[in-house]
Amino acid sequence: MELKDTIELMQSEDYKERFKAEFYQVRTRREKLIDLLDRWNKGELSFEPKCSFEMLCTQRDIMQAYLSILRERAKIEGIQL
């Protein structure tokens, strides 16, 4: 899924659909960050990041924790992700 695929969900009147969009957006961004970190480790980036590798790893970890919270909340609220 790409971020553009969540536009319709984000515009929904139904909070459950907006919740799904939020989850999918964070998951997509985390996956892209993981890919960036992997390419950085392999020396395959076409640019030099200004942030430290450690800062981006922390961001990845926080995004993972946020996704875990969203998954738990989805279970409680009966939202199928």
N, C-alpha and C positions, 0 to 999 in steps of 0.2 A: 504494500500500500504506500502511496505517496501522499504528501500533505494536501495536494490539490484534490485528492479523492475524499477528503473530509469536509469540503466546503458545504455540501448539501446538509450533512449532519449538523454542522455548526449553526446553520441557519434555521434549524427545526424549532418549532414551538415546544416540542417534547423534550423535557430535560434529560430523559434517558438517552435520546439520540445525541444531544450535545455532550453528554457524559462520554458516550462512545467515541465521539470525535476527539475529545480531550485525551482519552486513553490512547487512541491510535496515533495522534500527533506526537505525544511524548514517546511512545514506543518507536515510531519512525525516526525521530530525532536522536534517540539513544542508539539505535542501530547504526545510523550514519556516523555518530561519534565513535562508536566501537570500531567501525571500518577505518575512520581517520586514524585512530590510535594504532590500529594494526598496521596500516600503511606507514605510519611514522616509525614504528619499531623496525620495519623492514627497509627504511630509508627510501621509500617510494613516493614521498610527497613532492608535488611540483611547486611548493611554496614553503616558507619557513614560518611556522606559527609564532605569534607574539606571546601567547600564553605558554606556561610551562606544561610539560607532559603531565606532571603531578596534579596540576590544577584541573586539567581536562579529565584525568582519572577520577578525581573527586566529583566532578560534575556528573560523570557517568554513573558513579556509585549513588549519588543523590537521586538521579533520574530513575535508577533501578528501585530504590526505596520508595519513591513516589508511585511508580507503577505497581509495586506490591500493595501499597495502601489503596490505590484505585481498584485493584483486583478484589481486595477484601471488601471494600465498600460496594462494589458491584454485586458480590454474593449477597450481602446484607439487603441491598435494595432490589434484588431480583432483576438485575440488568445482565443480559446475555452479551458477553463480549466476543 
